[in-house]
Amino acid sequence: MNMQVNTLYGAGAWDEHFTQSVRFVPGETENKVVNLYPEISYQRFEGFGGAITESAGYVYALMDEAQKRQLMEAYFAPERMNYSFVRIPIDSCDFSLSQYEGFERVERYILPMLRDAEKAAGHKLRLMLAPWSPPAKWKTNGKRESGGKLLSEHYGDWAEYLCAYIAWYREQGFDVRMLSLQNEAHAVQTWDSCVYTAEEEKIFLRDYMWPAMEKHALTDIEIWLWDHNKERVYEWLRDVVDAVTDKMVAGIAFHWYSGDHFEALDLCRERFPQKKLMVSESCIEFYKFDAKDAAGAAIAMTHEILGDLNHGMCAFGDWNLLLDERGGPNYVDNYCLAPFLYDTKAHKLSQTLLGQYMAVLAQTVAPGAVRIACTKYTESIDATAWRTPDGKLALLLLNKSEKNAPVTVRLDGLEAATVLYPRSITAAIID
């Protein structure tokens, strides 16, 4: 039995020097060990994905055909990152050129990128639609931005609007599978936003959205709650799901911006074991992170993903698939990092270090993989282990420290030793 080890670190380039094959041998090592227990299994992974916003589509339209193929194949080709779903805003969000409602701008910027993504994938992608705000005229503050609430007399209008959006995408030939009821339901933003309490979202779902979906034969769509930061993920499920709404809710979507809160996912799994857990959005925001610390950004995001995987996450959705050299365009200057950036002045497409880390993750944990139990010896590394769809074992190891971290992988009385380089990600495939 062998373990093929590939390590990415430093400037972010794959190099033969950091690729090795290690043979398992009998051993009794006790220290600096990572244990694998394939007889204990957990959730099945549904896949990685990302968002096509108007901003992403606008930047995509600036590239030449060769660059477009390069980007789409990197993300969606089965032998590459193999992204399986796309999240798309319903109307405008902060990553738009300006506020808008309706389909004209969708047809201009989002659909061409989405069609090319499906061409690269070779199959229909699963779509998740998510609203940032109802039309301004239906809100308490009369604006798409700055929070505000959906007026109760327009709950029915909004439900019909969302159903019409789903139907429109399906009429264009796209496979809408998921609907978020509201992006960031607890956030008052300077961009498109709308605030709900858990009780209000429950009333909207039970009395308006679900009946509208029944009316339009759309109950095959998965409904996802919350779509906001993890610190409130358990209580939102607790307060919305009851004997009536249980059948309406597929799972709860969450973001990473308020910190780890991995234990909150454990609470959700314990209390609501049939509900799926999904990261619907994560990104490196430049107002929080040093834009020059590429390794720090990649490690922070990878720590988040591995932790979520180990606590029950079934799918991970990155934010913008593509942005320009500033991390935009963004009509409120809320710039952030993306796995791929396009320099609009130099006309150059580049994969960031974060994008290279994302490629390691997506290539290692494919749709259909099943998580298995593992243990690790130190908090300076993160580890997650999976049985791949073709029956191999896959181990991801993140060394967050500035020092080498020796690791002995133990499996059924056999062991294989390797070293994790400082601030690195390692993918190990065992067969």
N, C-alpha and C positions, 0 to 999 in steps of 0.2 A: 504494500500500500504506500502510495507516494502523496506528497503535498507540494503542489506547485505554488510558489510564493512570488507575488508581484507587489513591489512597493513603489509608491509615488511620494516624493517629498522635495524640499528645497525649492528650486525654480519651477518645479512642476512638470518636468519632462520624464516620460517613461524611458528607461535605459536598461540595457541588458545587464549592466553591473548590478542592478537591483532586482534581478529575476533569478530565482534559484529553484531547484527541485530537491526536496528533502524526503528521505525514506523513513518510514515509521519502523521503530525497533522496540523490542520489549524493554521495559524500564520501570523504576519505582521512584521517579522524581517527585518531590513534595513541594518544593519552593519555586516561585515564579512560573506558575502553571496556569494554563487555560484548559478547563475540562469540557469535553463535548459529550452529550448524552442524547443520541439520536432516537432512543426509544421513547423520549418524552417530547411531544409535539404540541404546538400552539396554533396560531392563526395562519391562514393561507394568504399570501400576498397577492394583491390584484394589479399592482404595477405602479410605475412612476409616470408623472405627467407634468405639464406646465401650462401657463396661461398665454393665450393669444389675445392681447389687448389691442386697442386702436394704436397705441404707441408702438407696440411690437410690429404690427402690420404696416405702419407707416415707415418704420426703419427698413423693414423687409422690402418694401417697394422701391427703396433707393439702391438696392444691391443689384449686381448683374446676375445673369442666369447661372453662371458657374458657382457664384457665392451662395445663391439660394439653394442649389442642389447640395452643396457642401453642408450647409446648416441643416437642411431637412433630413439628409441621410444620417448626419451625426446624431440627431435626436430620435428619429423614427424608424430607421432601418432595423430590421430584426436582429442583425448581427452586430449592431452598434448599441446605442443606449436603449433602443426598443421601447420608447415612451408609448403608453397605451391609452392615455386619455388627455383631454384638453379642457381647461376651464376658460369660460368666456363670459365677460360682464354683460349683463342685460342693460343696454344703454351705457352712458358714460361713467367713468370712474376717474381717479386721479391720473392714471396712465392713459389719458386721452389728450387729443390736441386742444380740445375745449369741451364744454358740456354739449351733449346731444341726446336726442330721443329718436327712436325709430330705426329703420334698416338701411337708409341710404349710405351712411358712413360704414356700417357693417359690410355692406356689399363692396365698398371701395377698398377697405383696408384689411378686414378680418377674413373674409371668405377666400380671397386668393391665397393667403398663407395657410389657411386650414385645408384647402384643396391640395396644395402642394405637400402638406404634411401627410395626408392620407395616401397620396401617390407614393411617397417615400416609404410609408409603412406597408403598403400593399394590401391594405384592408381598411374598413371603416374604423375610425377612432371613437371611443366613448366620449361624449361631451357632457360637461357639467356647466349649467347656466347659473349665474349668480347676480342678483340685483344689488346695486349700491344705493339706489334711491327710487321711489315712485316718482311720477311726474310732479313737478312743483305745485301744480294747482290742486293736488290731492293731499297736500301736507299742511300741518299746523303752522309752519313758518313760511309757507309759500315759496320755498327755495329748494333746489336739489342739494345744496351744501348745508353745512352747519347743523347737522342733525335734524331736529324736528321729528314729528311723528306722522304716521299715516292717519288721516282723519277717519274716524270709525264709519262715517257714512260712505266712505270710498273703499272699504275692505273688499266688497264684492267686485268693484271696478278693477281693483288691483289684481285680484285673483284671475279675472278674465284676461287682463293684460298679460300676465305671466303665461297663461295657457296659450294665448295667441303667439307669444314669442316661441314657445316650444313647438307649436304646430308649424310656424314659419320655417324654423330650422329643419324640421323633418320634411317639409315640402321641398326644401332645397337638396334633400338626399342625405342629410346628416343624422347620425345616430345619437340623439339626445337620450341619455340614460339617467341623469342626475339633475336635481334642482336644489339649490340652496335657497332657503326662504328669505335670507337677508345677510349680506356681507356685513360683518362687524356690527352686530345688533346693539352693542353697548357703547359705540363710539360716536362722539360729536366731532366731525372732522371739518377742516376748511374746504374739503372737496365733497363730492356726492356721498351722502350718508343719511341714515334714518334709524331712529332709536326705537327699540321695543323692550318692554319687560318680558320676562318669561311667560307671564299670564297672557299678555297681549299676543305674543307669538302663538301661544297655544290656542287662543280664541280664533285668530286668523287661520291657522291650520285646520282646526276642527270644523269651524262653522262656515268657512268661505273657500279656502284653497282646496281642501279635499273634495267638497261637493262640486266645485268647478272642474276638478280633474276627473271626477266620475262622469260628469255631464259630457265632457269632451273625450272620453275614453283614453285618459292619460294616466291611469293609476298604475301602469307599468313603470312609470318614472319613480326613481328613488328620491325620497325627500330627506334632506340633510338639515339638521338644526344648527343654530349658534353661529358657526363660521367666524369665530373670533378667538381671542386668546385663551390659552389653556387653563388659566387660574380659575375660571368659572365653569369649566366644561361639565363637571359632575353635577353641579347644582342645576344647571340648565336642563340636563336630561331628567333629573329628579323632578323638576317643577313642570315640565311639559309633557312627559310621557306618563300616561295613566291607562286604565282599562279601555278607554275609548280611542285615544290617539296612538296607542301602541302599534297597531297595524299600519298606521300612516307613516311611521318614521323608520327609515332604513338605518340611520346612524347619526353621529354627531361629527361635524367638521370643526377643525380648530387651526389656529395659527400659533407661531412660536414667540411672538414679540414680547411677551411678559415673562419669559424664562422657562426653565425646565418643566416643573410641575408634572413630572412623570407619574407621581403617585396619584394624581387626579385621574389618569387613564386607568390605573388599577381599580380605583373606586368605580369607574364606569363599567369595567369588565365584571366586577364582583356583583354589582347591583343590576346591571343590564347586560348580561352575557350575550344576548342575541343581537345587540346593536353594534354596528361597525364603527370603527374609529379611523378617521382620515385627516391628514394634514392637507388642507385645501389651499394654503398659501404660506410661503416663507420666503424671505429675502434679506439680504444684507443692506440695511438702510444707511446711507452715507452720513446722516446726521447723528447716528449712534456709533458707527464704526469708522476706523481710520481707513480711508480708501486706498492708502498705500500699503497696508498690511494684508497682502493677498493671502498669506499662509494663515494668519489669524482668522480671517473671514472664512476660509475654507474649513478650518478646524472647528470653528464655532458652529457652522451649519451642519457639519458631519456629526458632531457630538449630539446635536438635536435630533438628527435623523436616526442615528443608531439607538438613542434612548427611546424614541417613540416606537421604533420597531420592537424593541425589547419589552415594551409595555402594551403591545396589542395593536399598533397601527397596521391597517390593511392596505393603505395606499398613501403615496406622498405626491402632492402637487406643488411644484415650484411656482414662483410668481412669473414675471415676464420671461418668455423664451429668448427674447432679443431686445437690446436697447442700444442707444447711441453712445458715443464716447463719454458723455456726461452722466450716463445713467438715466436718460430720458428718451423722448420728450415727456414732460409731465407739466400739466397746465398750472399746477400750484408749486412747482419747483421741489417736489418731494422725490429727489433722485435716489436711485439704489443700484446695486450691482446685479448683473445677470450672468448666466453661464457663458453667453456669447455677447460680445459688444462689436458694434460696427462704427468705425471712425468715418464720419460723414465727410471729413475734409481730405483724409488720405485714401478714402475708399477702400479700407482694409477691414476684413472680418477677422476677429481673433477669439479664441477660446480662452477664457480666464482660468486661473488656477481653480477657482470654485467649480467651473464647468468641468475641469479634468477630474476633480474629486467626485462630482456628480456622475461622471461617466463610469468611474470605478464602482460606485454604488449600484447604478442601474444595470451594469453588465454582470454584476455578481448576484444580485437578488432580482430574479426575473419574475414576471407574472406566473403564478402557479407554484412558486416556491413556498415551502412550509417551514416555519421557524422551529428550531429544536432547542433544547436546553443547553446552556453553557454557563460556566462560572469563570471568574477572573481573579487575579491575585492583588490587584492594585487599582486605585481610583485614577491613577495617571494614564491608564489606557481604558478605552471602551471596546467592547467585543459583542458581536452578534453572530449567530450561527444558523444556517438554513440547509434544508434538503432541496436541491434544485429539481426542476421538472424532469431532468434526465437521470435522476437518482444519485448524483454526486452530493458531497457535503461541501458547503461554502462557508468560509469564516472571514469576517471583516474585522480588522483590528485597527484602532486609531490610537496612536501615541501622541498625547497632548503635551508631553513634557519636552524639555530642552535636552534630554539625555537619551542615550540608547536604552531600550527596554528589552532585555532577554525574555523570551517566552518559550516554554515547552508545551506543546499541544498534546493532550492526553486523550486517547480514544480506545476503549475496550482493552485496557492493559498494554497498549502500545503508545509510543510517544515520538514526537518529532520536534526538534529544537530549531529556533530561528531567532533573529534579532530585529526589533522594530526600531527604525531610525528616528531621530528626533523630529517631532512635528510632522508625522507621516501617516499615510493610510496604506494598509496592506490588505490585499485580497489573497486568500489561500484556498485553493480548490483541492479537495481530497478525493482520490479514487483508487 
